[in-house]
Amino acid sequence: MKTLEQVRASLKPYPVEVEFPDIRQWKTSNCGVDYVHSFDSGIPGQHVMIMALTHGNEVSGAIAVDAFLRSGLRPRQGRLSLGFGNVEAYHRFDPQNIDATRYLDEDMNRVWLPSKLDGVQSSVELSRARELRPFVESVDLLLDIHSMHEESAPLMMSGARIKGLKFAATLGVPATVIVDSGHANGRRLRDYDDFNDEASKKNALLIETGQHFSKKSQQVALDVAARFLITTQAVFEEDVAAFLSTEKLEPQRFLQVTDSVVANSMDFNFVEEFRGLELIERAGTVIARDGAQEIVTPYDNCVLVQPSLRHLGPGVTVVRLARLIDISHYHLPSQNSL
């Protein structure tokens, strides 16, 4: 049976194209939580937050938050908070083992359940989530910045609620929005508490900016974060103009996740080098094998979402399957025209 190290060694290596900012300068907080900085405009408005490093090796968000802090960005109304999540994992990043510090003890993007946060378990990630929890609960609108194991176009994860889908449409970027309910093995920060309650005005988005260490991913993180702040009216366009991309916006498409493919063994292999958003035209097409079991598409025009074996293990989701949905009946607001 293959080991995870053997699996990773067989996969395409990606160069580290970006510089990792030294975030230790941001440890001392102005709000009582290390590595979180919060600024109140003194004018009524919503509490808007950008979170980076929910996973310790996903550097694009750290680059964006670091850039905003260094720029002296302040809100025009309401409150603006900029934070770094799993800082312990980030500090232990090893360029010779780039996948090892996604987390240290457990995935910090699977612990956001009251039963887990209030429980007796202990881990580096749970301790940090418990520190962040009271602060997160004060946030009205959240952008959680992530990146991906494989080189792929950016994805916006809107969650399963209509309000998240509408929020993503209002933002207008990126071109692909994934409507999904998260993962079976835990709850994401994006789905925590009121963010996942359709009756609440609170809302959250999760952006997957692209491959972890690419220059393109860095540019996407800065652009999407800037547009998020403009859309939420936390800042004016001129406040973040230096971070906006000049590329023309593409029309958005919305994909509904219908199935998750979970590995049963370390003997799981895709039939091709899928990177994400491949459209498989015919139902019943074999896309992978898990030992002797064939994994096939359940319907025509099935789209593969984030296929990757870099964290392969029994019980790990290795790809999700989605179909294009018609969102015209949702009466979505006009897209941001920046």
Secondary structure, 3 states (H helix, E strand, C coil): CCCHHHHHHCCCCCCCCCCCCCHHHHCCCCCCCCCEEEEECCCCCCEEEEEECCCCCCHHHHHHHHHHHHHCCCCCCCEEEEEECCHHHHHCCCCCCCCCCCCCCCCHHHECCHHHHCCCCCCHHHHHHHHHHHHHCCCCEEEEEEEECCCCCCEEEEECCHHHHHHHHHHCCCCEEEECCCECCEECHHHCHHHHCCCCCCEEEEEEEEECCCHHHHHHHHHHHHHHHHHCCCCCHHHCHHHCCCCCCCCCEEEEEEEEEECCCCCEEECCCCCCCCEECCCCCEEEEECCEEEECCCCCEEEECCCCCCCCCCCEEEEEEEECCCHHHCCCCCCCC
